[in-house]
């Protein structure tokens, strides 16, 4: 990452319409058109880390509050969403800087655990930062009750904070439209 990259953290409510439009455009480009309106809804409503170079958005990630059920407890989780870097700035430390800013919010906030659903290509980034793969079964608390999410097993990563975690135990997330994890 060159010395002219600036990282700013801000709540969704403090972002301008122009910034939100730039974030959505970055997501659409980075995820090659596979970033749905539900994905966008999951991105907003929390804290954002924006990486800019010469005034242009080159990286982003957000942290939203969710409830995770584990070990008979409902945990306050900071859930990482929409981490992306512009194609021409990848592998230059931008994603690490974005994650560092989000992890600072996680550690300074009232969260008991950090969590995220990792794309295969992002696993080295998260593991290198101390995130741990959840080995146990995953589920969602859906309107129809607890439903297994086998397709997500092995893709969920956590950053232990104050909660006691058994990485081989069951983990369930709260319901939301679109991708639940």
C-alpha positions in Angstrom: 0.0 0.0 0.0 1.5 3.3 -0.9 1.8 6.2 1.5 -1.1 8.1 -0.1 -3.8 5.6 0.9 -6.1 7.0 3.5 -8.4 4.8 5.7 -11.5 6.4 7.2 -14.0 4.7 9.5 -17.6 6.1 9.6 -21.1 4.9 10.4 -23.5 4.5 7.5 -25.4 7.5 8.7 -22.3 9.7 8.4 -21.6 8.7 4.7 -22.8 10.9 1.9 -24.9 9.7 -1.0 -21.9 10.0 -3.2 -19.9 7.8 -0.9 -22.6 5.2 -0.7 -22.9 5.2 -4.5 -19.1 4.7 -4.8 -19.2 1.8 -2.3 -22.0 0.1 -4.2 -20.2 0.5 -7.5 -17.0 -1.0 -6.0 -19.0 -4.0 -4.7 -20.7 -4.5 -8.1 -17.3 -4.4 -9.8 -15.3 -6.4 -7.3 -18.0 -9.2 -7.1 -18.4 -9.1 -10.9 -22.1 -8.5 -10.8 -22.8 -11.1 -8.1 -23.6 -8.5 -5.4 -27.3 -8.4 -4.8 -29.6 -5.9 -3.2 -29.8 -8.1 -0.2 -26.0 -8.1 0.0 -26.2 -4.3 -0.1 -28.7 -4.3 2.7 -26.3 -6.4 4.8 -23.5 -3.9 4.1 -25.2 -0.8 5.5 -26.4 0.1 9.0 -23.0 -0.2 10.8 -19.4 1.0 10.6 -17.5 1.2 7.4 -13.8 1.3 6.7 -13.1 3.2 3.4 -9.7 3.1 1.7 -9.0 6.0 -0.6 -6.1 6.8 -2.8 -6.0 10.3 -4.3 -9.6 10.8 -3.3 -10.9 7.7 -5.1 -12.4 4.7 -3.2 -10.1 1.7 -3.7 -11.2 -0.5 -0.8 -14.1 -1.1 1.6 -15.4 -3.3 4.4 -18.2 -2.9 6.9 -19.1 -4.2 10.3 -22.7 -4.7 11.4 -24.1 -6.0 14.6 -25.7 -9.5 14.6 -26.7 -12.1 17.1 -25.0 -15.5 17.0 -26.2 -18.4 19.1 -23.5 -20.6 20.6 -23.2 -22.7 23.8 -26.7 -21.8 24.9 -26.0 -18.1 24.7 -26.9 -15.2 22.3 -23.7 -13.4 21.5 -23.3 -9.8 20.3 -21.3 -10.3 17.2 -19.6 -7.8 14.9 -20.2 -9.3 11.5 -17.8 -8.3 8.7 -19.5 -7.6 5.3 -18.5 -6.3 1.8 -14.7 -6.5 2.0 -13.5 -5.6 -1.4 -10.5 -3.9 -3.1 -10.4 -2.4 -6.6 -8.8 -4.8 -9.0 -5.8 -2.7 -9.8 -5.0 -2.3 -6.0 -5.3 -5.9 -4.9 -2.4 -7.6 -3.1 -1.0 -4.3 -2.0 -2.1 -4.3 1.7 -5.4 -2.4 1.2 -7.6 -5.3 2.5 -5.3 -5.7 5.5 -5.6 -2.0 6.3 -9.4 -2.2 5.9 -9.5 -5.2 8.2 -7.2 -3.5 10.7 -9.7 -0.6 11.0 -12.7 -2.9 11.3 -10.9 -5.1 13.9 -10.2 -1.9 16.0 -13.9 -1.2 16.0 -14.6 -4.8 17.0 -12.1 -4.7 19.9 -13.2 -1.2 21.1 -16.9 -2.0 20.8 -19.2 -4.0 23.0 -18.8 -7.1 20.8 -18.2 -10.6 22.2 -17.0 -12.1 18.9 -16.2 -11.1 15.4 -17.6 -13.2 12.6 -17.6 -13.4 8.8 -18.3 -15.6 5.8 -15.1 -16.0 3.9 -14.7 -16.4 0.1 -12.0 -19.0 -0.6 -9.6 -16.4 -2.0 -9.9 -14.3 1.2 -9.1 -17.1 3.6 -5.3 -16.4 3.7 -6.0 -12.8 4.6 -8.3 -13.6 7.5 -6.2 -16.5 8.8 -3.1 -14.3 8.7 -4.9 -11.8 10.9 -5.8 -14.4 13.5 -9.4 -15.2 12.4 -10.2 -18.9 13.1 -12.3 -21.2 10.9 -15.4 -22.5 12.6 -15.3 -26.3 12.5 -18.7 -27.1 14.0 -22.1 -27.2 12.3 -23.7 -23.9 11.2 -27.4 -23.0 11.2 -29.8 -20.1 10.9 -32.7 -19.2 13.2 -35.2 -18.9 10.4 -38.9 -18.0 10.5 -39.5 -21.8 10.4 -37.1 -22.5 13.2 -33.5 -23.7 13.4 -32.3 -24.7 9.9 -28.9 -26.2 9.1 -26.7 -24.3 6.6 -24.4 -27.1 5.6 -23.3 -25.2 2.5 -21.7 -22.7 4.8 -19.8 -25.2 7.0 -16.1 -24.5 6.8 -16.6 -21.0 5.4 -17.4 -19.2 8.6 -14.5 -17.5 10.5 -14.5 -16.0 14.0 -12.3 -13.6 15.9 -12.6 -14.5 19.5 -13.0 -11.5 21.8 -14.7 -12.0 25.3 -16.9 -15.0 24.6 -15.8 -18.5 25.4 -16.0 -20.4 22.1 -15.9 -24.1 21.1 -14.9 -24.0 17.5 -16.2 -27.5 17.1 -19.6 -26.7 18.6 -22.8 -25.5 16.9 -23.2 -21.9 15.7 -26.3 -20.3 14.5 -26.9 -16.8 13.1 -30.0 -14.6 13.1 -32.3 -14.6 10.1 -32.0 -12.1 7.3 -33.1 -12.2 3.6 -30.6 -13.3 1.0 -27.4 -15.0 2.2 -27.9 -15.6 5.9 -24.1 -15.9 6.6 
